[in-house]
Amino acid sequence: MRKPKSSGKPSRSKAKRLVLPGKSARLVVIGATPLVAETPESLLDDDTTPTEKLFIRNNGKVPARTRQPDNWMLTVDGEVHQPLTISLGDLKARFKPVTRRLLLECGGNGRSFQSPPAEGVPWTNGGAGCPEWTGVRVADVLKAARLKPGAVFSGHYGADPSLDGTVGAAMSRGVPIAKLMDESNLIAFAINGEPLPLLHGFPVRLVIPGWPSSVSTKWLTRIWIRDRYHDGAGMGGFSYRVPVKPMAPGAKAVPKNFVDLESMPVRSIITSPADGAQIAAGTRALALRGAAWAGDETVAKVDLSIDGGATWQKADLAKPKNRHDWQRWTASLKIPNDGYYEILVRATDRRGVAQPFAASHWNPHGYGVNPMHRIAVTVGT
């Protein structure tokens, strides 16, 4: 029997397969130095993403594993009345722990769908995941540090060396204070009920959902509260930035036309069946599952099409477990006959903003690209 045709997404047939500690062998390594691995959409079929299925995005080298995690030191300084230098053990003892299911997503997720190609890691849709994180609220720690009136932005620092070996220089991003004080944000020390793995920031990291995951610094050592826009590595220029005025694809970029990518765009994926699935002959109602999310927004509806968008069938959309959780959806998709079908999924957020058919808003680093996910299935032979 001939295998069903591909849905047209970028090929992963030559992608590297590496054995990564504690990770599924089905993760696809799309960058070795620094390490980057994405999760196939069909592997994101759990309500809570298992740790072994969560994507990896590093910007430098992985630091050595500390043998005394509770002695790890974190500093909160800058525009605060009461600077803090506190061990992880004291942080756990002093502040109330909370657990939330929070989605993280790389700012370049979907980059490979852009044409002409953009610079950067060629993600499809797998630079996202939604585990349960346990930690203390960033807002609680900042309240203890007592922000000064001049606090406007943050700068985050981790212990990961840059690729040239410079400690702490791999990436240093930040967010406006209003976003930093969001009650969803955590200084996290556990994932899915277990201590963080080294690849995900052991012993402690930031989790700032809704925005590019580059602000969710791993191996966290410092939160610097600033009276101005942060100028660390990964800020300014074209880094994690999108154009204000739309660009012609492939045109020369002008830095003054760019602003930081903040809330991530609306996106949905089909997690079951997998792309290329063979469905039993005579099937007239196809069971589908998936997930949808929309940065700081919520998803209002999810629709599916088997005819290129000429008609749409509505999916059942579940409520999030908490703010910044993804929203799972299910559908019983009507199939008129046996044959080959390409299934489109489209999410629409509460503002009425929907995913485009094809990648739009071209930018030189391919940020915020969110075309509809498409899979191919064959019913019968």
GIJOWO-V586195 format. One record per residue. RES is the residue in one letter. NEAR is the number of other C-alpha atoms within 10 Angstrom. D_LAST is the distance of its C-alpha to the last C-alpha in Angstrom with 2 decimals. Layout:
BEGIN
<<RES,NEAR,D_LAST> <RES,NEAR,D_LAST>>
END
This chain:
BEGIN
<<M,5,7.46> <R,6,8.27> <K,11,9.60> <P,18,9.20> <K,16,12.28> <S,16,15.53> <S,17,17.22> <G,12,20.21> <K,14,22.62> <P,12,25.03> <S,9,23.83> <R,12,25.21> <S,7,24.16> <K,8,27.86> <A,11,29.30> <K,14,31.96> <R,13,31.50> <L,14,34.86> <V,12,35.99> <L,13,37.66> <P,11,39.91> <G,12,38.56> <K,19,35.35> <S,17,31.67> <A,14,30.38> <R,16,27.43> <L,24,29.87> <V,22,29.67> <V,21,33.10> <I,21,33.51> <G,18,37.27> <A,11,39.43> <T,11,42.92> <P,15,43.19> <L,16,40.39> <V,20,37.48> <A,27,34.20> <E,26,31.52> <T,24,29.13> <P,22,25.38> <E,23,24.57> <S,17,22.43> <L,18,25.60> <L,23,27.63> <D,19,26.21> <D,17,29.63> <D,17,32.14> <T,17,34.75> <T,22,33.71> <P,19,34.67> <T,20,37.09> <E,16,34.96> <K,24,32.23> <L,24,34.67> <F,26,34.73> <I,23,37.76> <R,21,39.80> <N,23,43.08> <N,18,45.50> <G,22,47.86> <K,19,48.41> <V,20,47.97> <P,18,51.50> <A,11,52.87> <R,14,52.28> <T,12,55.45> <R,9,56.76> <Q,10,58.57> <P,16,56.15> <D,16,58.60> <N,14,61.12> <W,19,58.84> <M,18,60.80> <L,20,59.69> <T,16,61.96> <V,20,62.00> <D,20,64.61> <G,19,65.60> <E,21,66.29> <V,21,66.95> <H,13,70.23> <Q,16,69.39> <P,18,67.48> <L,18,65.58> <T,15,65.10> <I,16,63.44> <S,16,61.74> <L,20,58.32> <G,14,60.03> <D,14,62.48> <L,19,59.77> <K,16,57.98> <A,10,61.31> <R,12,62.59> <F,15,59.61> <K,11,57.40> <P,16,53.90> <V,14,50.91> <T,18,47.18> <R,21,44.62> <R,25,40.88> <L,26,40.97> <L,26,38.38> <L,27,39.11> <E,23,37.42> <C,26,38.26> <G,28,39.70> <G,27,37.41> <N,25,34.15> <G,25,31.64> <R,29,33.84> <S,22,31.15> <F,23,29.71> <Q,23,33.06> <S,15,33.70> <P,14,35.86> <P,17,35.52> <A,20,38.11> <E,14,40.25> <G,14,39.39> <V,18,36.76> <P,22,33.23> <W,24,31.90> <T,23,28.53> <N,27,28.67> <G,25,29.65> <G,26,33.42> <A,22,33.87> <G,28,34.25> <C,26,36.12> <P,23,38.05> <E,19,41.18> <W,24,44.34> <T,23,47.81> <G,24,50.95> <V,23,53.87> <R,23,53.81> <V,22,54.81> <A,19,56.82> <D,16,58.88> <V,18,59.83> <L,20,60.75> <K,12,62.86> <A,14,64.75> <A,18,65.30> <R,14,66.55> <L,20,65.20> <K,15,67.84> <P,10,67.79> <G,12,66.93> <A,18,63.60> <V,19,60.86> <F,20,58.21> <S,26,57.12> <G,23,56.50> <H,24,54.47> <Y,28,55.04> <G,25,53.33> <A,23,54.35> <D,26,51.57> <P,19,53.16> <S,19,52.03> <L,15,50.46> <D,10,53.95> <G,12,55.27> <T,13,57.18> <V,15,57.10> <G,19,55.92> <A,20,55.08> <A,23,51.28> <M,23,50.74> <S,23,53.01> <R,21,51.64> <G,27,52.93> <V,21,52.57> <P,18,55.01> <I,17,57.04> <A,10,55.53> <K,21,52.07> <L,20,53.57> <M,19,55.17> <D,14,51.90> <E,13,51.95> <S,24,48.39> <N,24,49.45> <L,30,50.11> <I,27,51.91> <A,28,49.40> <F,28,50.02> <A,21,47.10> <I,21,43.34> <N,17,41.48> <G,12,44.75> <E,12,45.45> <P,18,47.63> <L,22,45.97> <P,19,44.48> <L,18,46.26> <L,20,43.27> <H,23,43.37> <G,26,47.12> <F,22,48.99> <P,24,51.47> <V,29,51.38> <R,23,49.59> <L,27,49.36> <V,27,46.46> <I,27,46.68> <P,27,43.44> <G,25,42.27> <W,24,43.59> <P,23,42.41> <S,22,42.50> <S,25,44.96> <V,23,47.69> <S,27,46.79> <T,29,48.86> <K,29,48.24> <W,27,51.17> <L,25,53.33> <T,22,57.04> <R,20,58.38> <I,23,57.97> <W,21,60.42> <I,28,61.39> <R,22,62.42> <D,16,64.43> <R,12,62.23> <Y,15,58.73> <H,22,57.61> <D,13,57.75> <G,16,55.98> <A,16,53.35> <G,20,50.19> <M,18,52.16> <G,18,53.09> <G,15,52.09> <F,21,48.33> <S,18,47.52> <Y,23,45.29> <R,24,46.45> <V,24,44.91> <P,21,46.53> <V,12,48.48> <K,9,48.23> <P,12,44.72> <M,18,44.46> <A,11,42.91> <P,16,40.09> <G,13,41.76> <A,11,45.26> <K,10,48.19> <A,15,48.61> <V,11,52.00> <P,13,52.78> <K,11,54.81> <N,15,51.75> <F,19,49.96> <V,16,50.10> <D,17,48.70> <L,17,45.18> <E,19,45.95> <S,17,43.55> <M,26,39.93> <P,22,37.65> <V,27,35.17> <R,30,31.75> <S,28,28.64> <I,27,25.66> <I,27,22.42> <T,22,22.74> <S,18,19.79> <P,20,16.86> <A,16,17.19> <D,24,16.11> <G,18,12.77> <A,17,11.65> <Q,19,8.28> <I,17,8.78> <A,13,8.55> <A,13,7.11> <G,13,10.31> <T,15,11.81> <R,15,14.43> <A,12,16.76> <L,14,15.83> <A,13,18.78> <L,17,20.06> <R,19,23.21> <G,25,25.35> <A,25,28.89> <A,26,31.17> <W,26,34.70> <A,27,37.34> <G,23,40.22> <D,17,43.38> <E,17,41.77> <T,21,39.54> <V,27,36.16> <A,19,36.42> <K,20,32.82> <V,28,29.19> <D,20,26.69> <L,24,22.96> <S,20,21.17> <I,22,17.64> <D,12,19.21> <G,14,21.35> <G,15,24.25> <A,7,24.79> <T,10,24.61> <W,17,24.93> <Q,15,24.43> <K,16,27.11> <A,22,26.75> <D,14,29.30> <L,19,31.62> <A,15,33.79> <K,15,37.35> <P,16,38.35> <K,14,40.26> <N,12,43.02> <R,18,43.67> <H,24,41.59> <D,28,38.86> <W,29,35.33> <Q,24,33.73> <R,24,30.61> <W,22,28.26> <T,19,25.52> <A,19,23.35> <S,15,21.10> <L,19,19.00> <K,14,18.08> <I,15,14.58> <P,11,14.89> <N,13,11.43> <D,16,7.71> <G,15,7.06> <Y,18,8.78> <Y,21,12.15> <E,19,15.30> <I,21,17.50> <L,24,21.25> <V,27,23.96> <R,27,27.58> <A,27,30.69> <T,22,34.04> <D,21,37.31> <R,14,40.26> <R,10,41.91> <G,11,39.05> <V,14,37.90> <A,22,34.11> <Q,22,31.87> <P,17,31.44> <F,16,28.21> <A,13,29.36> <A,19,32.03> <S,19,35.45> <H,18,39.12> <W,24,39.07> <N,29,41.58> <P,22,42.45> <H,20,41.37> <G,30,38.24> <Y,29,39.38> <G,28,37.95> <V,29,34.64> <N,27,32.24> <P,24,29.37> <M,25,26.59> <H,25,24.04> <R,22,20.52> <I,25,17.29> <A,21,13.72> <V,22,10.79> <T,20,7.08> <V,20,6.58> <G,14,3.80> <T,14,0.00>>
END
